[in-house]
Amino acid sequence: MGDSHLELSPVVATTMLIRKPPAEVFRAFTDPSITSRFWFTRSSGPVEPGAELRWTWDMYDLTVAVRVKEFEQDRRFAIEWQNGPRPTTFEFRFSPHSDDVTRVDLTETGFGGAEPDELVTWALNSMGGFTEVLAAAKALLEHGIVLTLVADRHPDGIGGS
């Protein structure tokens, strides 16, 4: 086997339609009283311009520092966080799709600082996690159902077998 390398850094991208108006969907991702029902369990505050927050997943005994880099009310926000070997940036975009339906697009960039196989694994795990977050938000907002996708993703804890 020769040297392995990646020509380009991975980019995570996933999309979901949520059958609620963009302002309502946006609020679900910026108001921790709602977000904590489908993603993290606690936040030090709301996602707002310039905020530096701490998000906690109690079930994993994990807290991550996040910084809001960009913010457009009811349209988009970008956050830098360190959920791997180095900080990455993820961006949520909330666009009207049709009457009272929102298209949520998520991208995460900045993967680097690791061996190629580790980068690919990191990006794939992130994509799976963000897809689950979107699905859990959809279930909550459309049907009032709290899915425990994030909590149940790692039943033996992060890093468990």
DRENMI-799057 format. One record per atom (N, C-alpha, C): z, y, x. Coordinates in steps of 0.1 Angstrom, whole numbers, plus 5000, padded with zeros to 4 digits. Atoms other than C-alpha are relative to their C-alpha. Layout:
% residues N
ZYX ...
//
This chain:
% residues 161
500049885008 500050005000 500050125009 500049874992 499150345014 501050104995 499149905004 500950665010 499750034985 500349955014 501350754973 500450144999 499749865002 501251104962 499350044987 500649955012 500351304931 499250135004 500849894998 497551554931 500650124993 499449905009 499251754903 501449974996 498750025005 502751794892 499949964985 500050045014 503451624858 500350124991 499749915010 503551834827 500349924987 499650075012 505351714796 499450094988 500549925011 503651814763 500249904987 499950085013 504551694727 500050104989 500249915012 503951834692 500549924988 499550065013 505451774658 499850114989 500049915012 504751924623 501449984993 498850005007 507952014605 499750084987 500349945013 507552094568 501050104995 499249885004 509552414567 499450125007 500649884994 508652774575 500450025014 499749984986 508552884611 501450065003 498749934997 511653114609 501149904998 498950105002 513752824596 500049905011 500150104989 512552584622 500550065013 499549934988 513052844650 501550015000 498649995001 516552904638 500749875003 499450134998 517352534639 500149975015 500050024985 516552534677 500750115007 499349904993 518352854685 501550024995 498649995006 521552834663 500749875003 499450124996 523852584679 500749924989 499450075011 525552504646 499049914993 501050095006 522252344635 499549915011 500550084989 520952224669 500949895004 499150104997 524152034675 500049884991 500150115009 523351814646 498949915004 501150094996 520251674663 499749995015 500450014986 520251744700 501350005009 498850004993 523251854721 501250014991 498849995009 526851844707 500750135000 499349874999 528052184719 499150095008 500649894992 526652514732 501050115001 499149884998 528452814746 499550124992 500549895008 526253034724 498649974995 501450025005 522953084706 498950035011 501249974991 519553084723 499650144995 500449865003 518753464725 499650065013 500549944988 517153694750 501050015011 499149994988 518653664785 501249925000 498850075000 521353424775 500149895011 499750114990 522953194801 501049924993 499350085008 524352904783 500449875007 499750144995 526052564788 499949914987 500250105011 524852274766 500749885004 499350124997 527051974764 499649884990 500250135007 526351614753 501349925002 498750064998 529851484747 499949855002 500150144999 528751124743 499649955014 500350034987 527451134778 500850075011 499249924991 530051354793 499250095010 501049924993 527251584804 499950144995 500249865004 526951964805 499050055010 501149954992 523852144817 500050154998 500249865001 523452514825 498650034996 501449965004 520452674808 499950155000 500249854999 518953024811 498850034992 501149965008 516753184785 499150095008 500949924992 513753314804 499150094991 500949935009 511553424775 500449984986 499550025014 512253484738 499150104991 500749935010 510053594709 500549954987 499350045012 511953584676 499049934991 500750085010 510653314652 498649945006 501250054995 507753234676 500149905012 499950084988 508753094710 501250045008 499049974990 511353064737 499849915012 500150084988 511352934773 501450005006 498750024994 514452794790 499849935013 499950074987 515152694826 501349925000 498850094999 517552404831 499849915011 500150104990 518352154857 500549874994 499850135006 518051814841 499349895008 500650094990 516751634872 500350065014 499749954987 516551694909 499850155003 500249854998 515452054905 499850064986 500249935013 515152314877 498649984995 501350005007 512352284852 500150104989 500049915012 511252514824 499349934989 500750055012 510552404789 499950124990 500449905010 508952614762 499849944986 500350035014 509052574724 499250114994 500849915008 506352734703 500049964986 499950035015 506652764665 498950084994 501249935006 503352834647 499849954986 500350055013 502452834611 498849915000 501050105000 500352534604 499250014986 500549985014 499852564566 501250054992 498949945008 502052684537 501349925003 498750064998 505652624547 500049885010 500150114990 504652384576 499950075013 500049954987 505452464612 499549905010 500450084989 503752324642 500950045012 499149984989 506252284670 499449945013 500650054988 504752254705 501050025011 499150004989 506852174735 499349975013 500550044986 505852184772 501150025010 499149984990 507952134802 499349995014 500649994988 506852224837 501050025012 499249974989 508152254872 500649875007 499650134994 508651884881 499650005015 500350014986 508951844918 501249975008 498850024991 511251784948 500449855000 499650145000 511151404944 498749925004 501150094997 508951104954 499149994987 500950015011 505851054932 500549914989 499650095010 507250754914 501250054992 498849935006 510550944907 499550114991 500549895008 508551244894 499449944987 500650065013 506551024869 501149954991 498950055008 509750854857 500750114993 499349885005 511551184853 499250074989 500849945011 508651334833 499949924988 500150095012 508251034811 501349994992 498750005007 511951024803 500250134993 499949875007 511851394795 499150004988 500950005012 508851354772 500649914989 499450095010 510551064754 501250074993 498849935005 513751274750 499650114991 500449885008 511951584737 499349954987 500650055012 509851374713 501149954990 498850045009 513151224699 500750124994 499349885005 514651574696 499150064988 500949955011 511551684675 500149924988 499950095012 511751374653 501450024993 498649985006 515551424648 500050144992 500049875007 514951794639 499249994987 500850025012 512251694614 500849934989 499350075010 514451444597 501150094994 498949925005 517351694594 499450114991 500649885008 515151994582 499349964988 500850045011 512851804559 500849924990 499450105009 515251544545 501550005000 498549994999 518851644554 500649885006 499550124994 519251324574 500350035015 499649984986 521151334607 499749865007 500450124992 519451074629 500850025013 499349994987 521450994660 499249955012 500950044990 518450954682 500450035014 499649964986 519751144712 501349925004 498750074997 523250984710 499749855002 500250144999 521750634706 499049965011 501150024990 519050674733 500649925012 499450074989 521450554761 501349944996 498750055005 523950324745 501049965010 499150034990 525450234778 500350125009 499849884992 525550594790 498950035009 501149964991 523150784812 500249935013 499950074987 522450574842 500449854998 499550135003 523750264824 498849904999 501150095000 521749944822 499549974986 
//
